[in-house]
């Protein structure tokens, strides 16, 4: 019992000591420490006040330098400039924009076999006039995508849009477009002939499958003047290994017959024609006039040939220029004048009346034509006068306009010329279009 009282008394004393310690007042800082802290704050504030102008000046200088560098970068970079699509008054143009299919490693020529021709012009509204600058400009040729420009931008574009469509060579290849000179110079003239330009790669690997030739002025040579770039029409570029199999448009009389469409070199049609003695386009056309059914049987031996394919071959062959050579063959009553593909141009008869000709004309003329075809190399050859060719072309055009029937050839007999199917006789001295053969006496006398 006594022990419990001592424990309780001891616990109470400990609680009283704890409460006394919690109620002790905090220590008060000394005056010296307060004065020291105040002096330290005032010293730091003075330091900041003294450094502030220096810091402001340094920051301003650095900001100005950064802005100037950014402005120079934007000025130099065409891709970051905002360019207005305003039509340039000065522009380069190709005077011969239409180009045929081209083979690699072959000089680029237009449809007439001429070199590319560039011209500097000034366009004001719809009026275009040649322009000569007082200083020389350098011109660079480049390969352009075949789908540039778009229909919307056909008349104007920015340099960035043009440069974006420049086609570069494929990896590991030679430069895509090779020219005689790196830069062509135009000085004291508005015309420039561009020769010895060729592609080194075909156009099958780009999206449009076609190229264009573009011409742009070197920036350093134009004195800050905007000159719109020139572009040709789009064209296909094929590998030069296919040039030996190229079709000709139009074909020539002495071309191999496989130059015609649908007839492949050393193919089935070519072999059949060659075995039948038809080697050239002229041979093909002559037989198509004399006996077209025989020609169709030769080409379509066994399997035949569709009308569509036959029409394609014949249509291409008929675009051939037959020239002005005439071939003369004589029979017992008639003398025939044929053109280079065995078409009858004129018939001279010893008969004195049109009735005599009407009765026997067709059969004997057809036989004479067949004989002439079989003995072609023995025929007499003369040149047709140019005036007569023009007259014949005019007469054909007039007949087509009037939807009138036109005889395939004229018949000359006893100073009278047969001019239509109604056997209308006209004096030979009158002017009657292509039927008036001023050279008849010269040829037959």
Secondary structure as UniProt FT lines:
FT   HELIX           2..22
FT   HELIX           31..76
FT   HELIX           78..80
FT   STRAND          90..94
FT   STRAND          102..103
FT   TURN            104..105
FT   TURN            111..112
FT   STRAND          116..124
FT   TURN            125..126
FT   STRAND          127..130
FT   STRAND          137..145
FT   TURN            146..147
FT   TURN            152..153
FT   HELIX           159..164
FT   TURN            171..172
FT   STRAND          177..178
FT   STRAND          184..186
FT   STRAND          191..194
FT   STRAND          198..199
FT   TURN            204..205
FT   TURN            207..208
FT   STRAND          211..217
FT   HELIX           219..221
FT   TURN            222..224
FT   STRAND          227..228
FT   STRAND          230..231
FT   STRAND          237..238
FT   HELIX           240..245
FT   TURN            253..254
FT   HELIX           257..259
FT   TURN            261..262
FT   TURN            265..266
FT   HELIX           268..275
FT   TURN            276..277
FT   HELIX           281..290
FT   HELIX           292..299
FT   TURN            300..303
FT   HELIX           307..317
FT   TURN            318..319
FT   STRAND          325..330
FT   STRAND          334..338
FT   TURN            340..341
FT   STRAND          344..349
FT   HELIX           354..374
FT   HELIX           376..378
FT   STRAND          380..383
FT   HELIX           386..402
FT   STRAND          410..413
FT   TURN            414..415
FT   STRAND          416..418
FT   TURN            421..422
FT   STRAND          425..427
FT   TURN            428..429
FT   HELIX           433..435
FT   TURN            438..439
FT   HELIX           440..444
//
